[in-house]
Amino acid sequence: MIAVRPLGLERVFEIRPERFSDSRGFFSETYNHKQFAEAGITEEFVQDNHSCSARAGTLRGLHFQISPLAQAKLVRVLEGAVFDVAVDIRPQSPDYGKWAGIELTAEAGNQIFIPAGFAHGFVTLQDNTQIAYKVDNYYSAAHDRSIHYADPALSIKWPDIGVAFTLSEKDANAPCLHEVQPMKPAGCQGVQ
């Protein structure tokens, strides 16, 4: 069984699969198509991704793919912990530009489901954090886009973990949300 909790944005959910523990450890069914469909998550996942970040404070995102290869994601932590964020980037949505965040940990076994039309990012809260996530469309470099994690218009409250964030060059130079439609190459103005 899974427990599903809305996170305040349309179809963005925290998912907690049941765990069965004994002296050996635990067993958990992390994905079951029938149970997810009963919860309203009917996407067909086609690709699994695995990411490892060596240091706490590694920030990846905010990433998304544009149509026709926009992606829904089901994200979970295999080792360590992250603060995970989804941003509604659907121009006609009443929640456009709003975000939801949640701490995902290997210990808790919780997951986040992020539908297509949302940007996704996370910052690691522990060294050697590993995440796995399913997507419902294949990766396409031609459709891959980013939004700056510190876009002032989004006002995401990233946790202060006592270290400067480590970012890729792509993420450090990503545009703000208002610059993404149409795609402009300039970096996010007003971001330090």
BAKOL-929437 format. One record per residue: residue in one letter; x, y, z of N, C-alpha, C in turn. Coordinates in Angstrom, 2 decimals. Layout:
REM BAKOL-929437
  resn      nxx      nyy      nzz     caxx     cayy     cazz      cxx      cyy      czz
     A        X        Y        Z        X        Y        Z        X        Y        Z
...
***
This chain:
REM BAKOL-929437
  resn      nxx      nyy      nzz     caxx     cayy     cazz      cxx      cyy      czz
     M     0.84    -1.19     0.00     0.00     0.00     0.00     0.88     1.25     0.00
     I     0.33     2.31    -0.56     1.02     3.59    -0.53     0.12     4.64     0.11
     A     0.74     5.58     0.79     0.03     6.75     1.31     0.39     7.92     0.41
     V    -0.61     8.68    -0.01    -0.41     9.80    -0.93    -0.89    11.07    -0.25
     R     0.00    12.09    -0.24    -0.33    13.37     0.40    -0.09    14.50    -0.59
     P    -1.12    15.31    -0.91    -0.93    16.46    -1.79     0.03    17.47    -1.17
     L     0.84    18.11    -2.02     1.81    19.10    -1.54     1.43    20.53    -1.91
     G     0.16    20.75    -2.26    -0.32    22.12    -2.47    -0.32    22.60    -3.90
     L     0.25    21.83    -4.82     0.21    22.16    -6.23    -0.47    21.01    -6.96
     E    -1.16    21.33    -8.04    -1.94    20.32    -8.77    -1.09    19.11    -9.15
     R    -1.49    17.94    -8.62    -0.89    16.64    -8.91     0.55    16.50    -8.43
     V     1.01    17.33    -7.54     2.32    17.14    -6.91     2.06    16.46    -5.57
     F     2.62    15.27    -5.39     2.30    14.44    -4.22     3.55    13.93    -3.52
     E     3.46    13.82    -2.20     4.41    13.00    -1.45     3.81    11.60    -1.41
     I     4.65    10.61    -1.65     4.21     9.22    -1.64     5.04     8.46    -0.63
     R     4.36     7.71     0.22     5.04     6.90     1.23     4.64     5.44     1.05
     P     5.51     4.67     0.39     5.23     3.23     0.28     5.37     2.56     1.66
     E     4.57     1.55     1.88     4.63     0.81     3.13     5.96     0.05     3.22
     R     6.51     0.01     4.42     7.74    -0.76     4.67     7.45    -1.89     5.63
     F     8.05    -3.04     5.35     7.92    -4.21     6.21     9.30    -4.49     6.78
     S     9.45    -4.27     8.09    10.77    -4.38     8.75    10.84    -5.60     9.65
     D    12.04    -6.14     9.75    12.34    -7.18    10.73    13.82    -7.09    11.06
     S    14.36    -8.09    11.72    15.75    -8.05    12.16    16.75    -7.97    11.00
     R    16.33    -8.33     9.81    17.22    -8.30     8.63    17.30    -6.91     8.00
     G    16.28    -6.09     8.24    16.18    -4.79     7.59    14.74    -4.53     7.20
     F    14.49    -4.15     5.94    13.12    -3.88     5.51    12.94    -4.28     4.05
     F    11.66    -4.39     3.66    11.26    -4.57     2.27    10.21    -3.52     1.97
     S    10.28    -2.92     0.78     9.29    -1.92     0.38     9.05    -2.03    -1.12
     E     7.80    -2.01    -1.51     7.43    -1.99    -2.92     7.36    -0.52    -3.31
     T     8.40     0.00    -3.96     8.50     1.44    -4.20     7.66     1.92    -5.37
     Y     7.27     1.02    -6.26     6.40     1.39    -7.36     5.52     0.20    -7.71
     N     4.22     0.48    -7.81     3.24    -0.51    -8.21     2.25     0.22    -9.11
     H     2.25    -0.12   -10.38     1.44     0.62   -11.36    -0.03     0.68   -10.95
     K    -0.59    -0.42   -10.47    -2.00    -0.45   -10.10    -2.29     0.49    -8.93
     Q    -1.45     0.46    -7.90    -1.67     1.34    -6.74    -1.51     2.81    -7.12
     F    -0.53     3.11    -7.95    -0.34     4.49    -8.38    -1.53     4.95    -9.22
     A    -2.03     4.09   -10.11    -3.19     4.45   -10.94    -4.41     4.72   -10.06
     E    -4.58     3.91    -9.01    -5.71     4.13    -8.09    -5.58     5.48    -7.37
     A    -4.35     5.98    -7.23    -4.11     7.29    -6.61    -4.16     8.42    -7.63
     G    -4.43     8.09    -8.90    -4.53     9.11    -9.94    -3.25     9.39   -10.69
     I    -2.22     8.58   -10.46    -0.94     8.74   -11.17    -0.87     7.65   -12.23
     T    -1.22     8.02   -13.47    -1.36     7.04   -14.54    -0.23     7.10   -15.56
     E     0.74     7.96   -15.35     1.84     8.08   -16.29     2.54     6.73   -16.46
     E     3.02     6.48   -17.68     3.78     5.26   -17.96     5.26     5.63   -17.98
     F     5.99     5.15   -16.99     7.41     5.49   -16.88     8.23     4.66   -17.87
     V     9.19     5.34   -18.54     9.96     4.69   -19.60    11.47     4.69   -19.35
     Q    11.91     5.42   -18.33    13.35     5.53   -18.10    13.59     5.72   -16.61
     D    14.61     5.04   -16.07    15.05     5.22   -14.69    16.40     5.92   -14.69
     N    16.57     6.92   -13.80    17.83     7.65   -13.68    18.35     7.53   -12.26
     H    19.66     7.59   -12.10    20.32     7.46   -10.80    21.38     8.55   -10.72
     S    21.33     9.33    -9.64    22.25    10.46    -9.46    22.95    10.32    -8.12
     C    24.25    10.56    -8.09    25.01    10.55    -6.84    25.71    11.90    -6.69
     S    25.58    12.50    -5.51    26.24    13.77    -5.22    27.17    13.56    -4.04
     A    28.46    13.83    -4.24    29.48    13.53    -3.23    29.37    14.40    -1.99
     R    28.92    15.64    -2.14    28.94    16.58    -1.02    27.56    17.16    -0.72
     A    27.32    17.40     0.56    26.13    18.14     0.97    26.22    19.54     0.35
     G    25.09    20.08    -0.04    25.06    21.39    -0.67    25.15    21.34    -2.18
     T    25.14    20.15    -2.76    25.11    20.04    -4.22    23.69    20.32    -4.68
     L    23.54    21.33    -5.51    22.22    21.71    -6.00    22.12    21.38    -7.48
     R    21.09    20.64    -7.83    20.84    20.26    -9.23    19.46    20.78    -9.61
     G    19.42    21.62   -10.63    18.13    22.15   -11.07    18.15    23.67   -11.10
     L    17.05    24.14   -11.47    15.73    23.57   -11.70    15.63    23.12   -13.17
     H    15.34    21.86   -13.42    15.35    21.29   -14.75    13.95    20.89   -15.21
     F    13.77    20.91   -16.52    12.54    20.41   -17.14    12.78    20.20   -18.62
     Q    11.88    19.49   -19.26    11.89    19.35   -20.71    10.62    19.97   -21.27
     I    10.77    20.62   -22.44     9.62    21.24   -23.08     8.88    20.21   -23.93
     S     7.63    20.56   -24.28     6.81    19.70   -25.15     7.48    19.56   -26.50
     P     7.32    18.45   -27.16     6.42    17.34   -26.81     7.06    16.29   -25.90
     L     8.22    16.58   -25.35     8.90    15.59   -24.51     8.99    16.02   -23.05
     A     8.00    16.79   -22.60     7.93    17.15   -21.17     7.88    15.86   -20.35
     Q     8.42    15.91   -19.14     8.52    14.71   -18.32     7.83    14.85   -16.97
     A     7.13    13.79   -16.58     6.71    13.61   -15.20     7.82    12.82   -14.52
     K     7.99    13.03   -13.19     9.06    12.35   -12.46     8.54    11.76   -11.16
     L     9.10    10.63   -10.79     8.86    10.01    -9.50    10.24     9.86    -8.86
     V    10.49    10.64    -7.80    11.83    10.79    -7.24    11.89    10.17    -5.84
     R    12.98     9.43    -5.56    13.21     8.90    -4.21    14.70     8.90    -3.91
     V    15.02     8.91    -2.63    16.41     8.93    -2.18    16.83     7.51    -1.81
     L    17.96     7.06    -2.33    18.49     5.74    -2.02    19.44     5.77    -0.83
     E    20.16     6.88    -0.72    21.11     7.08     0.39    21.20     8.57     0.66
     G    21.14     8.96     1.94    21.27    10.36     2.30    19.93    11.07     2.36
     A    19.95    12.37     1.98    18.75    13.20     2.09    18.86    14.39     1.15
     V    17.70    14.86     0.67    17.63    16.05    -0.18    16.45    16.90     0.24
     F    16.53    18.18    -0.11    15.35    19.04    -0.11    14.97    19.15    -1.57
     D    13.78    18.65    -1.91    13.34    18.52    -3.29    12.25    19.55    -3.58
     V    12.31    20.15    -4.77    11.42    21.26    -5.13    10.78    21.02    -6.49
     A     9.48    21.33    -6.58     8.75    21.34    -7.85     8.19    22.75    -8.04
     V     8.34    23.30    -9.25     7.86    24.64    -9.58     6.88    24.53   -10.75
     D     5.69    25.07   -10.58     4.68    25.06   -11.64     5.09    26.06   -12.72
     I     5.36    25.58   -13.93     5.78    26.45   -15.03     4.77    26.42   -16.18
     R     3.54    26.00   -15.89     2.49    25.98   -16.90     1.91    27.40   -17.00
     P     2.11    28.09   -18.12     1.72    29.50   -18.23     0.25    29.79   -17.90
     Q    -0.66    28.88   -18.19    -2.09    29.11   -17.95    -2.54    28.66   -16.57
     S    -1.64    28.13   -15.77    -2.00    27.61   -14.45    -2.22    28.74   -13.44
     P    -3.22    28.61   -12.56    -3.37    29.59   -11.48    -2.21    29.54   -10.49
     D    -1.43    28.46   -10.52    -0.28    28.32    -9.63     1.05    28.59   -10.33
     Y     1.00    29.21   -11.52     2.22    29.50   -12.28     3.24    30.22   -11.40
     G     4.46    29.69   -11.36     5.54    30.30   -10.58     5.55    29.91    -9.11
     K     4.57    29.16    -8.65     4.56    28.71    -7.26     5.34    27.41    -7.13
     W     5.83    27.16    -5.92     6.66    25.98    -5.70     6.20    25.22    -4.47
     A     6.59    23.96    -4.44     6.38    23.10    -3.27     7.70    22.40    -3.01
     G     8.05    22.25    -1.74     9.29    21.58    -1.37     9.06    20.57    -0.27
     I     9.91    19.55    -0.26     9.79    18.49     0.74    11.16    17.85     0.96
     E    11.41    17.44     2.19    12.64    16.70     2.47    12.37    15.22     2.18
     L    13.21    14.66     1.33    13.17    13.23     1.04    14.40    12.59     1.65
     T    14.22    11.46     2.33    15.36    10.78     2.93    15.30     9.29     2.66
     A    16.47     8.67     2.61    16.52     7.22     2.47    15.87     6.56     3.67
     E    16.08     7.13     4.84    15.53     6.56     6.07    14.00     6.54     6.05
     A    13.38     7.63     5.61    11.92     7.71     5.57    11.33     6.92     4.41
     G    12.07     6.83     3.30    11.58     6.12     2.13    10.49     6.85     1.38
     N    10.30     8.14     1.66     9.26     8.90     0.97     9.72     9.31    -0.42
     Q     8.76     9.62    -1.28     9.01     9.98    -2.67     8.20    11.23    -3.00
     I     8.55    11.85    -4.13     7.73    12.95    -4.65     7.38    12.62    -6.09
     F     6.10    12.83    -6.42     5.65    12.73    -7.81     5.47    14.14    -8.33
     I     6.10    14.42    -9.48     6.05    15.73   -10.12     5.53    15.53   -11.54
     P     4.36    16.08   -11.87     3.82    15.88   -13.22     4.56    16.73   -14.25
     A     4.31    16.43   -15.52     4.84    17.26   -16.60     4.30    18.68   -16.43
     G     5.09    19.67   -16.86     4.69    21.07   -16.70     5.27    21.71   -15.46
     F     6.17    20.99   -14.79     6.82    21.50   -13.59     8.33    21.39   -13.77
     A     9.06    22.37   -13.23    10.52    22.29   -13.14    10.85    21.57   -11.84
     H    11.99    20.90   -11.81    12.39    20.10   -10.66    13.84    20.38   -10.30
     G    14.09    20.45    -9.00    15.45    20.60    -8.51    15.56    20.09    -7.09
     F    16.80    19.89    -6.66    17.02    19.46    -5.27    18.40    19.89    -4.82
     V    18.54    20.01    -3.50    19.85    20.24    -2.89    20.09    19.11    -1.91
     T    21.31    18.58    -1.93    21.64    17.48    -1.02    21.87    18.00     0.38
     L    21.38    17.27     1.37    21.51    17.64     2.77    22.59    16.84     3.48
     Q    23.11    15.81     2.81    24.16    14.97     3.37    25.16    14.62     2.28
     D    26.39    14.31     2.69    27.38    13.81     1.73    26.91    12.47     1.17
     N    27.41    12.15    -0.02    27.16    10.86    -0.68    25.67    10.53    -0.78
     T    24.91    11.51    -1.21    23.47    11.30    -1.40    23.21    10.76    -2.80
     Q    22.38     9.73    -2.86    22.00     9.13    -4.13    20.50     9.17    -4.28
     I    20.05     9.60    -5.46    18.63     9.58    -5.75    18.38     8.75    -7.00
     A    17.18     8.20    -7.08    16.72     7.48    -8.27    15.39     8.09    -8.65
     Y    15.18     8.24    -9.94    13.88     8.77   -10.37    13.48     8.19   -11.71
     K    12.17     7.98   -11.81    11.55     7.49   -13.03    11.02     8.70   -13.80
     V    11.04     8.60   -15.13    10.47     9.64   -15.98     9.57     8.99   -17.03
     D     8.60     9.75   -17.52     7.66     9.18   -18.47     7.95     9.59   -19.92
     N     9.06    10.25   -20.16     9.56    10.54   -21.51    11.07    10.41   -21.49
     Y    11.63    10.01   -22.60    13.07     9.84   -22.69    13.78    11.20   -22.65
     Y    15.01    11.20   -22.17    15.81    12.42   -22.14    16.05    12.90   -23.56
     S    15.95    14.21   -23.76    16.24    14.83   -25.04    16.99    16.14   -24.79
     A    18.25    16.20   -25.20    19.06    17.41   -25.02    18.41    18.60   -25.72
     A    17.75    18.36   -26.85    17.11    19.44   -27.60    15.92    20.04   -26.87
     H    15.35    19.30   -25.92    14.16    19.77   -25.19    14.48    20.13   -23.74
     D    15.71    19.91   -23.34    16.15    20.13   -21.95    16.32    21.62   -21.68
     R    15.75    22.08   -20.55    15.83    23.49   -20.16    16.09    23.59   -18.66
     S    16.50    24.79   -18.23    16.76    25.07   -16.81    16.21    26.44   -16.44
     I    15.92    26.58   -15.16    15.55    27.86   -14.56    16.47    28.07   -13.37
     H    16.91    29.29   -13.15    17.84    29.56   -12.06    17.21    29.26   -10.71
     Y    17.93    28.52    -9.88    17.41    28.08    -8.58    17.10    29.26    -7.65
     A    17.77    30.40    -7.87    17.59    31.56    -6.98    16.80    32.68    -7.67
     D    15.99    32.34    -8.66    15.16    33.34    -9.33    14.37    34.09    -8.26
     P    14.56    35.42    -8.13    13.87    36.17    -7.07    12.35    36.10    -7.17
     A    11.82    35.93    -8.38    10.37    35.87    -8.54     9.79    34.58    -7.95
     L    10.60    33.53    -7.85    10.11    32.26    -7.30    10.19    32.25    -5.77
     S    11.18    32.92    -5.22    11.37    32.99    -3.76    11.38    31.62    -3.09
     I    12.11    30.70    -3.68    12.22    29.36    -3.08    13.02    29.46    -1.80
     K    12.54    28.87    -0.75    13.22    28.88     0.55    14.10    27.63     0.66
     W    15.25    27.67     0.00    16.20    26.57     0.08    16.75    26.51     1.51
     P    17.01    25.33     2.04    17.52    25.25     3.41    18.94    25.78     3.51
     D    19.25    26.38     4.64    20.62    26.83     4.93    21.33    25.67     5.61
     I    22.26    25.06     4.89    22.96    23.90     5.47    24.39    24.23     5.87
     G    24.72    25.52     5.89    26.02    25.95     6.39    27.16    25.88     5.40
     V    26.87    25.57     4.14    27.90    25.56     3.09    27.33    26.24     1.85
     A    28.22    26.78     1.03    27.78    27.35    -0.24    27.34    26.23    -1.17
     F    26.30    26.46    -1.95    25.83    25.44    -2.88    26.86    25.20    -3.98
     T    26.98    23.98    -4.40    27.80    23.59    -5.54    26.87    23.35    -6.72
     L    27.13    24.06    -7.83    26.27    23.97    -9.01    27.10    23.68   -10.25
     S    26.47    23.11   -11.25    27.10    22.99   -12.56    27.11    24.37   -13.19
     E    27.95    24.55   -14.20    27.99    25.83   -14.92    26.64    26.11   -15.56
     K    26.01    25.08   -16.10    24.69    25.22   -16.72    23.67    25.76   -15.72
     D    23.64    25.20   -14.52    22.67    25.63   -13.52    22.99    27.02   -12.98
     A    24.27    27.32   -12.81    24.67    28.64   -12.31    24.30    29.76   -13.27
     N    24.25    29.45   -14.57    23.96    30.45   -15.59    22.55    30.32   -16.18
     A    21.69    29.57   -15.53    20.33    29.36   -16.04    19.54    30.66   -16.03
     P    18.60    30.82   -16.95    17.75    32.02   -16.96    16.70    31.97   -15.87
     C    16.11    33.13   -15.59    14.95    33.20   -14.70    13.72    32.70   -15.45
     L    12.67    32.39   -14.70    11.45    31.85   -15.30    10.90    32.79   -16.37
     H    10.86    34.10   -16.10    10.28    35.02   -17.09    11.10    35.09   -18.37
     E    12.35    34.63   -18.34    13.20    34.62   -19.52    13.08    33.33   -20.32
     V    12.41    32.34   -19.76    12.35    31.03   -20.40    11.33    31.00   -21.53
     Q    10.28    31.80   -21.49     9.24    31.78   -22.51     9.29    33.05   -23.35
     P     9.81    33.32   -24.42    10.56    32.41   -25.26    11.98    32.21   -24.71
     M    12.61    31.16   -25.11    13.92    30.82   -24.57    14.93    31.91   -24.89
     K    15.44    32.54   -23.85    16.47    33.56   -24.00    17.73    33.03   -23.36
     P    18.89    33.27   -23.95    20.14    32.71   -23.40    20.69    33.44   -22.19
     A    20.21    34.65   -21.87    20.79    35.43   -20.79    20.59    34.74   -19.44
     G    21.54    34.96   -18.55    21.41    34.45   -17.18    20.36    35.23   -16.41
     C    19.98    34.69   -15.26    18.94    35.31   -14.44    19.45    36.62   -13.86
     Q    18.80    37.72   -14.22    19.21    39.04   -13.75    18.86    39.21   -12.28
     G    19.72    39.85   -11.53    19.44    40.14   -10.13    19.79    39.01    -9.18
     V    20.44    37.96    -9.69    20.83    36.83    -8.85    22.31    36.91    -8.56
     Q    22.64    36.77    -7.28    24.05    36.82    -6.87    24.71    35.49    -7.07
***
